[in-house]
Amino acid sequence: MDRASFPYLRQDFAASLVVFLVALPLCVGVAVASGVPAELGLITGIVGGLVTGMMRGSSLQVSGPAAGLTVLVFEAVQTFGLPALGVIVLTAGLLQVAMGALRLGRWFRAISVSVVEGMLAGIGLVLIAGQLYAAAGADAPLTGIGKLAGVPGMLIDSASSPAALASLALGVSTIVLVVGWSRMPKRVRAVPGALAAVVLATLVTLAFDLPVETVRVQGLFDAVQIPPLSEFGGLASLGLLGTVAAFTLIASAESLFSAAAVDRLHDGPRTRYDKELIAQGTGNTVCGLLGALPMTAVIVRSSANVQAGARTKASRVLHGVWLLLFAALLPSALALIPLPALAGILIHAGWKLIPLRSLAALWREHRGEALILIVTAVSIVAVNMFEGVLIGLALSVAKAAWDASHIRLEVVDSSPEGVRARLSGNATFLRLPKILDSLEALPKDRPVSLDLSGLSHLDHACRTALENWAERHSSSGTEPVRLTREDVVSAAP
């Protein structure tokens, strides 16, 4: 193989193994939580690597089944049946392709940094809480709040179970190894820490015959369910069309929000949002044809890809190859991997998603932005990712409107001969009461010169209010108020 054609093959190969190890439990876990066979989650992960991974858009973002759609998929399967899932996902994918072709994806470039970091923090918290249950071999509650609130009780229950303690010990050991791997000699670090941790955990489990759960995968190709033509008649139902719309909007939003977050994790090529939306739609179209779960870009896998040193899209394509080969040809090898070790890797990845240092600096310098970050994270934990991000965006827009309406009145000179004052900022109707209160406080027994050149915006309501104030102020017998803006000077009659 010509190394010049693949200058980053070593980095991408190593990263693909890490992403594979991260993606495997997520694919299976999301499928089980969605009420469908576990193999359908693996099929979506494979399509995310081999189909979406080959397309243009975001070079380092990794796609697959996402926890954000779990509840929606569960409700759809319960309402319309498993065969209808393929129709829903297929139609949603085609709509995504159309949205990308109409260049609607680029509007997501205006996402606030605080919202993106809040999204990362919220996902990290939910991920950590959920994987603590997996590390103990326990079932996690469905909601983010339930996961966090139930952790103390789960730990107390685990203390009385030798199997749970062994499982937790294996998960904690994995975290310690991954964290300490950066201090190993350079030659040792050539092997990704996550990969080394999984291999060692597997060997320990086999050597001591630990009573922990391992990965279970069977019948990958038998799980493929091409939707029958009869199911497409359901598209005439408003209920099913509403579900398709929800799938489309949530999957698109999660993918493009994730793209914005991933762009902040590396300094490589930026995401081309419209092409990424087309890539996601193409992947979902294929998933729908196979009757698999819907696909979105997944920040956990994507951040693991970046942190593992990936440089090109080859890493995400290779991760799809590993999912396909191991799940189809070597299910017995997958069955040796202990789930607590994979949970430990995900807990570590979730911790790295929480921007503690930047939050502290943001709180000192821009408290409003810090509050947006915190509220976004808490909302994702309390509700879900999509609605949490919408709440963060709404707060960001409200803050922008507040900042845009900021205005300041400064008295430059006040003497018996007259008063010179200056308005700066944005004079909008939102701040009109403050503007008038400040102007009414100016002396009425001396001539007033009001400089408006510092205003970046003056709307019609404020202009009219200023002219009326100037006329009233001049009626007391003093000289007319002089309103100046750039080279224009006007006086009240």
C-alpha positions as CSV (number, residue, x, y, z in Angstrom):
1,M,0.0,0.0,0.0
2,D,1.3,3.4,-1.0
3,R,1.9,5.3,2.3
4,A,1.9,8.6,0.5
5,S,-1.8,8.0,-0.4
6,F,-2.7,7.3,3.2
7,P,-0.3,9.5,5.3
8,Y,-2.4,9.2,8.4
9,L,-3.3,5.5,8.1
10,R,-1.6,4.6,11.5
11,Q,-3.5,7.2,13.4
12,D,-6.8,6.5,11.7
13,F,-6.4,2.7,12.1
14,A,-5.8,3.1,15.9
15,A,-8.7,5.6,16.2
16,S,-11.1,3.2,14.4
17,L,-10.4,0.5,16.9
18,V,-11.2,2.8,19.8
19,V,-14.4,4.1,18.1
20,F,-15.4,0.5,17.4
21,L,-15.0,-0.4,21.1
22,V,-17.0,2.7,22.0
23,A,-19.7,2.2,19.4
24,L,-20.3,-1.5,20.1
25,P,-22.1,-1.2,23.5
26,L,-23.9,1.9,22.3
27,C,-25.3,0.2,19.3
28,V,-26.5,-2.8,21.3
29,G,-27.7,-0.7,24.3
30,V,-29.7,1.7,22.2
31,A,-31.4,-1.1,20.3
32,V,-32.4,-3.0,23.5
33,A,-33.7,0.3,25.1
34,S,-35.7,1.0,21.9
35,G,-37.5,-2.4,22.2
36,V,-35.9,-3.9,19.0
37,P,-33.4,-6.7,18.4
38,A,-29.9,-5.8,19.4
39,E,-28.6,-6.6,15.9
40,L,-30.6,-3.7,14.4
41,G,-28.5,-1.3,16.4
42,L,-25.3,-3.0,15.0
43,I,-26.7,-2.7,11.4
44,T,-27.2,1.0,11.9
45,G,-23.7,1.4,13.2
46,I,-22.3,-0.5,10.2
47,V,-24.2,1.7,7.8
48,G,-23.0,4.8,9.7
49,G,-19.4,3.7,9.1
50,L,-19.6,2.3,5.6
51,V,-22.1,4.5,3.9
52,T,-22.3,7.9,5.8
53,G,-18.6,7.6,6.7
54,M,-17.6,7.6,3.0
55,M,-19.6,10.8,2.2
56,R,-18.6,14.4,2.6
57,G,-19.7,16.7,5.3
58,S,-17.9,16.3,8.7
59,S,-14.7,14.4,8.3
60,L,-14.3,13.2,11.9
61,Q,-17.9,12.8,13.0
62,V,-19.1,9.2,13.5
63,S,-22.7,8.2,13.0
64,G,-24.9,5.4,14.4
65,P,-27.9,4.7,16.6
66,A,-28.3,7.5,19.2
67,A,-29.8,7.5,22.7
68,G,-31.7,10.7,21.8
69,L,-34.1,8.8,19.6
70,T,-34.6,5.9,22.0
71,V,-38.0,6.9,23.4
72,L,-39.3,8.0,20.1
73,V,-38.3,4.7,18.5
74,F,-39.8,2.7,21.3
75,E,-43.1,4.5,21.0
76,A,-43.2,4.2,17.2
77,V,-42.6,0.4,17.4
78,Q,-45.2,0.0,20.1
79,T,-47.7,2.0,18.0
80,F,-47.1,1.0,14.4
81,G,-45.1,-2.3,14.8
82,L,-41.6,-3.2,14.0
83,P,-42.1,-3.6,10.2
84,A,-43.2,0.0,10.0
85,L,-40.0,1.2,11.5
86,G,-38.2,0.8,8.2
87,V,-40.8,2.9,6.4
88,I,-40.5,5.7,9.0
89,V,-36.6,5.7,8.9
90,L,-36.6,5.5,5.1
91,T,-39.0,8.4,4.6
92,A,-37.1,10.5,7.2
93,G,-33.8,9.8,5.4
94,L,-35.3,11.0,2.1
95,L,-36.5,14.2,3.7
96,Q,-33.1,14.8,5.2
97,V,-31.5,14.5,1.7
98,A,-34.0,17.0,0.4
99,M,-33.3,19.4,3.2
100,G,-29.6,19.2,2.5
101,A,-30.1,19.7,-1.2
102,L,-32.2,22.9,-0.4
103,R,-29.2,24.1,1.7
104,L,-31.1,24.2,5.0
105,G,-28.3,22.6,7.0
106,R,-26.0,25.7,6.9
107,W,-28.3,27.6,9.2
108,F,-27.0,25.5,12.1
109,R,-23.7,27.4,11.9
110,A,-25.2,30.1,14.1
111,I,-25.2,27.8,17.2
112,S,-24.0,29.6,20.3
113,V,-20.8,28.2,21.8
114,S,-22.4,28.1,25.2
115,V,-25.2,25.9,23.9
116,V,-22.7,23.6,22.2
117,E,-20.7,23.2,25.4
118,G,-23.9,22.8,27.4
119,M,-24.9,20.0,25.1
120,L,-21.6,18.3,25.6
121,A,-21.9,18.7,29.3
122,G,-25.4,17.4,29.4
123,I,-24.6,14.4,27.3
124,G,-21.5,13.7,29.4
125,L,-23.5,13.7,32.6
126,V,-26.2,11.3,31.3
127,L,-23.5,9.1,29.8
128,I,-21.6,8.8,33.1
129,A,-24.8,8.1,35.1
130,G,-26.0,5.5,32.7
131,Q,-22.7,3.7,32.4
132,L,-22.4,3.5,36.1
133,Y,-25.3,1.1,36.1
134,A,-23.7,-0.9,33.2
135,A,-20.5,-1.1,35.2
136,A,-22.4,-2.6,38.1
137,G,-24.3,-5.0,35.9
138,A,-27.6,-3.2,36.8
139,D,-30.5,-1.9,34.7
140,A,-30.5,1.9,34.3
141,P,-33.6,4.0,34.5
142,L,-34.8,5.5,31.2
143,T,-34.6,9.2,32.1
144,G,-31.6,11.3,32.8
145,I,-32.9,12.5,36.1
146,G,-33.8,8.9,37.0
147,K,-30.3,7.8,36.2
148,L,-28.7,10.4,38.4
149,A,-31.1,10.1,41.3
150,G,-30.8,6.3,41.4
151,V,-27.0,6.1,41.5
152,P,-26.7,6.2,45.3
153,G,-29.3,3.4,45.7
154,M,-27.6,1.4,43.0
155,L,-24.2,1.6,44.7
156,I,-25.7,0.7,48.1
157,D,-27.4,-2.4,46.5
158,S,-24.2,-3.3,44.8
159,A,-22.3,-3.4,48.1
160,S,-24.2,-6.5,49.1
161,S,-23.6,-8.3,45.8
162,P,-20.2,-10.0,45.1
163,A,-21.0,-10.1,41.4
164,A,-21.9,-6.4,41.3
165,L,-18.7,-5.5,43.3
166,A,-16.6,-7.5,40.9
167,S,-18.2,-5.8,37.9
168,L,-17.7,-2.4,39.5
169,A,-14.1,-3.2,40.3
170,L,-13.4,-4.1,36.7
171,G,-15.1,-0.9,35.4
172,V,-13.1,1.3,37.9
173,S,-9.9,-0.4,37.0
174,T,-10.5,0.3,33.3
175,I,-11.0,4.0,34.1
176,V,-7.8,4.1,36.1
177,L,-5.9,2.5,33.4
178,V,-7.3,4.8,30.6
179,V,-6.6,7.9,32.7
180,G,-3.0,6.7,33.6
181,W,-2.2,5.5,30.1
182,S,-0.9,9.0,29.1
183,R,1.9,8.6,31.6
184,M,3.1,5.4,30.1
185,P,6.3,5.3,27.9
186,K,5.9,6.6,24.4
187,R,6.2,3.1,22.8
188,V,3.5,1.7,25.1
189,R,1.2,4.7,24.2
190,A,1.4,3.6,20.6
191,V,-1.5,1.3,21.6
192,P,-4.7,3.3,22.4
193,G,-5.4,3.3,26.1
194,A,-9.0,2.2,25.6
195,L,-7.9,-0.8,23.5
196,A,-5.3,-1.8,26.0
197,A,-7.8,-1.5,28.9
198,V,-10.4,-3.7,27.1
199,V,-7.8,-6.3,26.3
200,L,-6.5,-6.4,29.8
201,A,-10.0,-6.5,31.3
202,T,-10.9,-9.4,29.0
203,L,-7.8,-11.3,30.1
204,V,-8.5,-10.7,33.8
205,T,-12.1,-11.8,33.4
206,L,-11.0,-15.0,31.7
207,A,-8.2,-15.7,34.1
208,F,-10.2,-15.2,37.3
209,D,-13.6,-16.3,35.8
210,L,-15.2,-13.1,37.0
211,P,-19.1,-13.2,37.2
212,V,-19.6,-10.2,34.8
213,E,-21.7,-9.7,31.8
214,T,-20.1,-9.8,28.3
215,V,-21.2,-8.7,24.9
216,R,-23.8,-10.9,23.2
217,V,-24.4,-10.8,19.4
218,Q,-26.1,-13.4,17.3
219,G,-27.8,-13.6,13.9
220,L,-26.7,-10.3,12.3
221,F,-28.0,-11.0,8.8
222,D,-31.1,-12.7,10.0
223,A,-32.1,-9.4,11.7
224,V,-32.4,-7.5,8.4
225,Q,-36.0,-6.7,7.8
226,I,-36.7,-5.1,4.5
227,P,-40.1,-3.3,4.9
228,P,-42.9,-4.9,2.9
229,L,-44.7,-2.7,0.3
230,S,-47.9,-3.0,2.3
231,E,-46.4,-1.0,5.2
232,F,-45.9,2.1,2.9
233,G,-49.7,2.5,2.9
234,G,-49.3,3.8,6.5
235,L,-47.8,7.0,5.1
236,A,-51.4,8.1,4.5
237,S,-51.9,8.2,8.3
238,L,-51.4,11.5,10.0
239,G,-50.0,9.8,13.1
240,L,-47.3,8.0,11.1
241,L,-46.5,11.2,9.2
242,G,-46.1,13.1,12.4
243,T,-43.7,10.4,13.7
244,V,-41.7,10.7,10.4
245,A,-41.5,14.5,10.9
246,A,-40.3,14.1,14.5
247,F,-37.6,11.6,13.4
248,T,-36.5,13.9,10.6
249,L,-36.2,17.0,12.7
250,I,-34.7,15.4,15.8
251,A,-32.1,13.3,13.8
252,S,-31.1,16.3,11.8
253,A,-30.8,18.6,14.8
254,E,-28.8,16.1,16.8
255,S,-26.5,15.5,13.9
256,L,-25.8,19.1,13.1
257,F,-25.6,20.2,16.7
258,S,-23.1,17.3,17.2
259,A,-21.1,18.6,14.1
260,A,-20.8,22.0,15.7
261,A,-19.6,20.4,18.9
262,V,-17.1,18.1,17.1
263,D,-15.7,21.1,15.2
264,R,-14.7,22.6,18.5
265,L,-12.8,19.5,19.4
266,H,-10.3,19.6,16.5
267,D,-8.6,22.1,14.2
268,G,-9.1,20.2,11.0
269,P,-11.5,20.9,8.1
270,R,-14.8,22.4,9.3
271,T,-18.2,20.7,8.7
272,R,-20.1,21.4,5.5
273,Y,-23.5,21.3,7.0
274,D,-25.6,20.8,3.9
275,K,-23.4,18.0,2.7
276,E,-23.5,16.4,6.2
277,L,-27.3,16.6,6.2
278,I,-27.3,14.8,2.8
279,A,-24.9,12.2,4.2
280,Q,-27.1,11.6,7.3
281,G,-30.1,11.3,5.0
282,T,-28.4,8.8,2.8
283,G,-27.5,6.7,5.8
284,N,-31.0,6.8,7.1
285,T,-32.4,5.8,3.7
286,V,-30.2,2.7,3.7
287,C,-31.1,1.9,7.3
288,G,-34.8,2.2,6.5
289,L,-34.4,-0.2,3.6
290,L,-32.8,-2.7,6.0
291,G,-35.4,-2.2,8.7
292,A,-32.8,-0.9,11.1
293,L,-32.7,1.9,13.7
294,P,-32.5,5.6,12.7
295,M,-29.1,7.1,12.5
296,T,-27.7,10.4,13.8
297,A,-24.2,11.6,14.4
298,V,-23.2,10.6,17.9
299,I,-21.1,13.0,19.9
300,V,-19.7,10.2,22.2
301,R,-18.3,8.2,19.3
302,S,-17.2,11.4,17.5
303,S,-15.3,12.8,20.5
304,A,-13.7,9.4,21.0
305,N,-12.6,9.5,17.4
306,V,-11.0,12.9,17.7
307,Q,-9.4,12.2,21.1
308,A,-7.9,8.9,19.7
309,G,-6.0,10.9,17.1
310,A,-8.1,10.4,13.9
311,R,-7.1,12.6,11.0
312,T,-9.4,11.6,8.2
313,K,-12.7,9.9,7.5
314,A,-10.9,6.6,7.1
315,S,-11.2,6.0,10.8
316,R,-15.0,6.1,10.8
317,V,-15.2,3.9,7.7
318,L,-12.9,1.4,9.3
319,H,-14.9,1.3,12.5
320,G,-17.8,0.2,10.4
321,V,-15.7,-2.5,8.9
322,W,-14.7,-3.8,12.4
323,L,-18.4,-3.8,13.4
324,L,-19.3,-5.8,10.4
325,L,-16.5,-8.3,10.5
326,F,-16.6,-9.0,14.2
327,A,-20.4,-9.1,14.5
328,A,-20.8,-11.3,11.4
329,L,-17.8,-13.5,11.5
330,L,-16.5,-13.6,15.1
331,P,-19.4,-13.3,17.5
332,S,-17.6,-15.6,19.9
333,A,-14.8,-13.1,20.1
334,L,-17.2,-10.3,21.0
335,A,-18.7,-12.5,23.6
336,L,-15.4,-12.4,25.5
337,I,-15.4,-8.6,26.0
338,P,-16.8,-7.6,29.5
339,L,-19.4,-4.9,29.5
340,P,-18.0,-3.2,32.6
341,A,-14.7,-2.5,30.8
342,L,-16.7,-0.8,27.9
343,A,-18.7,1.1,30.5
344,G,-15.5,2.3,32.1
345,I,-14.3,3.7,28.7
346,L,-17.6,5.5,28.2
347,I,-17.5,7.0,31.7
348,H,-14.1,8.4,30.9
349,A,-15.3,9.8,27.6
350,G,-18.3,11.3,29.3
351,W,-16.1,13.1,31.9
352,K,-14.0,14.6,29.1
353,L,-17.1,16.1,27.6
354,I,-17.8,18.3,30.6
355,P,-16.0,21.6,30.1
356,L,-15.2,22.3,33.8
357,R,-12.2,24.6,33.1
358,S,-13.9,26.7,30.5
359,L,-17.1,26.9,32.6
360,A,-15.1,28.4,35.5
361,A,-13.5,31.0,33.2
362,L,-16.8,31.7,31.6
363,W,-18.5,32.3,35.0
364,R,-15.8,34.9,35.9
365,E,-16.0,36.8,32.6
366,H,-19.4,36.2,31.0
367,R,-21.8,35.0,33.6
368,G,-24.8,35.1,31.2
369,E,-23.1,32.7,28.8
370,A,-22.2,30.4,31.7
371,L,-25.8,30.3,32.8
372,I,-26.9,29.4,29.3
373,L,-24.3,26.5,29.4
374,I,-25.6,25.3,32.7
375,V,-29.3,25.5,31.9
376,T,-28.7,23.7,28.6
377,A,-26.9,20.9,30.4
378,V,-29.5,20.6,33.1
379,S,-32.3,20.6,30.6
380,I,-30.7,17.8,28.6
381,V,-30.5,15.7,31.8
382,A,-34.0,16.6,32.9
383,V,-35.8,16.3,29.5
384,N,-33.8,15.0,26.5
385,M,-31.1,16.2,24.2
386,F,-33.3,17.8,21.5
387,E,-35.5,19.8,23.8
388,G,-32.6,20.7,26.1
389,V,-30.7,22.2,23.1
390,L,-33.9,24.1,22.1
391,I,-34.1,25.6,25.6
392,G,-30.5,26.6,25.3
393,L,-31.0,28.2,21.9
394,A,-34.0,30.1,23.2
395,L,-32.0,31.5,26.1
396,S,-29.2,32.4,23.7
397,V,-31.5,34.3,21.5
398,A,-33.1,36.1,24.5
399,K,-29.6,37.1,25.7
400,A,-28.6,38.3,22.3
401,A,-31.8,40.5,22.2
402,W,-31.0,41.8,25.6
403,D,-27.4,42.6,24.7
404,A,-28.5,44.2,21.4
405,S,-30.8,46.6,23.3
406,H,-28.0,47.8,25.7
407,I,-27.7,51.5,25.8
408,R,-25.7,54.0,27.9
409,L,-26.1,57.7,28.5
410,E,-22.8,59.5,29.5
411,V,-22.6,63.2,30.5
412,V,-19.4,64.3,28.8
413,D,-19.4,67.9,30.2
414,S,-21.7,69.8,32.6
415,S,-21.1,73.5,33.2
416,P,-23.2,76.7,33.6
417,E,-22.8,77.3,29.9
418,G,-24.4,74.0,29.0
419,V,-24.5,70.2,29.2
420,R,-22.9,67.8,26.6
421,A,-24.2,64.2,26.7
422,R,-23.6,61.2,24.6
423,L,-25.8,58.1,23.9
424,S,-24.1,54.8,22.9
425,G,-25.2,51.3,22.1
426,N,-28.5,50.2,20.5
427,A,-31.5,52.4,20.9
428,T,-34.5,50.1,20.5
429,F,-38.0,50.1,21.9
430,L,-37.0,47.4,24.4
431,R,-34.8,50.0,26.2
432,L,-37.0,53.0,25.7
433,P,-38.1,53.4,29.3
434,K,-34.5,53.5,30.5
435,I,-33.5,56.0,27.8
436,L,-36.3,58.4,28.7
437,D,-35.6,58.1,32.4
438,S,-31.9,59.0,31.8
439,L,-32.8,61.9,29.6
440,E,-35.4,63.3,31.9
441,A,-32.7,63.5,34.6
442,L,-30.6,66.0,32.6
443,P,-30.7,69.6,33.9
444,K,-33.5,71.7,32.4
445,D,-32.1,75.1,33.2
446,R,-29.1,74.9,30.8
447,P,-28.7,74.2,27.1
448,V,-28.3,70.5,26.2
449,S,-26.3,69.0,23.3
450,L,-27.0,65.3,22.8
451,D,-24.5,63.3,20.7
452,L,-26.1,60.3,19.0
453,S,-23.0,59.3,17.0
454,G,-22.3,56.4,19.4
455,L,-25.5,54.6,18.5
456,S,-25.1,51.6,16.3
457,H,-28.8,51.4,15.8
458,L,-31.7,53.8,16.3
459,D,-35.2,52.5,15.6
460,H,-38.2,54.5,14.7
461,A,-39.8,54.4,18.1
462,C,-36.6,55.7,19.8
463,R,-36.1,58.4,17.2
464,T,-39.6,59.7,17.7
465,A,-39.3,59.5,21.5
466,L,-36.0,61.5,21.3
467,E,-37.5,64.2,19.2
468,N,-40.5,64.5,21.5
469,W,-38.2,64.7,24.6
470,A,-36.1,67.4,22.9
471,E,-39.2,69.4,22.2
472,R,-40.5,69.1,25.8
473,H,-37.1,69.8,27.3
474,S,-36.7,73.0,25.2
475,S,-40.2,74.3,26.2
476,S,-38.8,75.5,29.6
477,G,-37.4,78.6,28.1
478,T,-33.8,77.4,27.5
479,E,-32.1,77.0,24.1
480,P,-33.3,74.2,21.9
481,V,-31.8,70.8,22.5
482,R,-29.1,70.0,19.9
483,L,-29.2,66.4,18.6
484,T,-26.0,65.5,16.7
485,R,-25.3,62.3,14.8
486,E,-22.2,62.1,12.7
487,D,-22.2,65.3,10.6
488,V,-25.9,65.9,11.1
489,V,-27.0,68.6,13.6
490,S,-30.6,69.2,14.4
491,A,-32.4,71.3,17.0
492,A,-35.7,71.0,18.5
493,P,-38.1,73.8,17.5
